[in-house]
Amino acid sequence: MTLQQMKYIIAIVRCGSITEAAKQLFISQPSLSNAVKDIENEIGIEIFQRSAKGITLTIDGS
């Protein structure tokens, strides 16, 4: 995991939303979502639980 990827995860946790985090990071929401999926695949765990109400850390992600 790169430092940039870690910044992405932290921004999402702080915002509680991939969309809001993408705005603060000045990247597109699909790019951020893809980056998160790549990180999750790389480390072999699901970091976030996604729902209609937003995004939260899983037990593995916390």
C-alpha positions as CSV (number, residue, x, y, z in Angstrom):
1,M,0.0,0.0,0.0
2,T,1.3,3.4,-0.9
3,L,1.2,6.6,1.1
4,Q,-1.3,8.0,-1.4
5,Q,-3.6,5.0,-0.9
6,M,-3.4,5.4,2.9
7,K,-4.5,9.0,2.5
8,Y,-7.5,7.9,0.4
9,I,-8.6,5.5,3.2
10,I,-8.2,8.1,5.9
11,A,-10.2,10.7,3.9
12,I,-13.0,8.2,3.3
13,V,-13.1,7.4,7.1
14,R,-13.2,11.0,8.0
15,C,-15.9,11.9,5.5
16,G,-18.0,8.8,5.9
17,S,-18.6,9.0,2.2
18,I,-16.6,8.1,-0.9
19,T,-18.2,10.9,-2.8
20,E,-17.3,13.6,-0.2
21,A,-13.8,12.2,0.1
22,A,-13.3,12.3,-3.6
23,K,-14.3,16.0,-3.6
24,Q,-11.9,16.8,-0.9
25,L,-9.1,14.8,-2.6
26,F,-9.9,16.5,-6.0
27,I,-10.3,13.2,-7.8
28,S,-13.4,11.6,-9.4
29,Q,-15.6,9.3,-7.3
30,P,-15.2,6.3,-9.7
31,S,-11.4,6.7,-9.5
32,L,-11.5,6.7,-5.7
33,S,-13.8,3.7,-5.6
34,N,-11.5,1.8,-7.9
35,A,-8.5,2.7,-5.8
36,V,-10.3,1.3,-2.7
37,K,-11.2,-1.9,-4.5
38,D,-7.5,-2.3,-5.6
39,I,-6.3,-1.7,-2.1
40,E,-8.8,-4.3,-0.7
41,N,-7.7,-6.8,-3.3
42,E,-4.0,-6.1,-2.6
43,I,-4.3,-6.7,1.2
44,G,-7.0,-9.4,1.0
45,I,-9.6,-7.8,3.3
46,E,-12.7,-5.8,2.9
47,I,-12.0,-2.4,4.5
48,F,-15.4,-0.8,4.1
49,Q,-19.0,-1.9,4.3
50,R,-21.0,0.1,1.8
51,S,-24.6,0.8,2.2
52,A,-27.2,3.4,1.0
53,K,-26.5,5.4,4.2
54,G,-22.8,5.7,3.5
55,I,-19.7,3.8,4.2
56,T,-18.3,2.4,7.5
57,L,-15.2,0.4,8.4
58,T,-15.5,-3.3,8.7
59,I,-14.0,-5.1,11.7
60,D,-11.0,-6.1,9.5
61,G,-10.7,-2.5,8.3
62,S,-10.6,-0.9,11.8
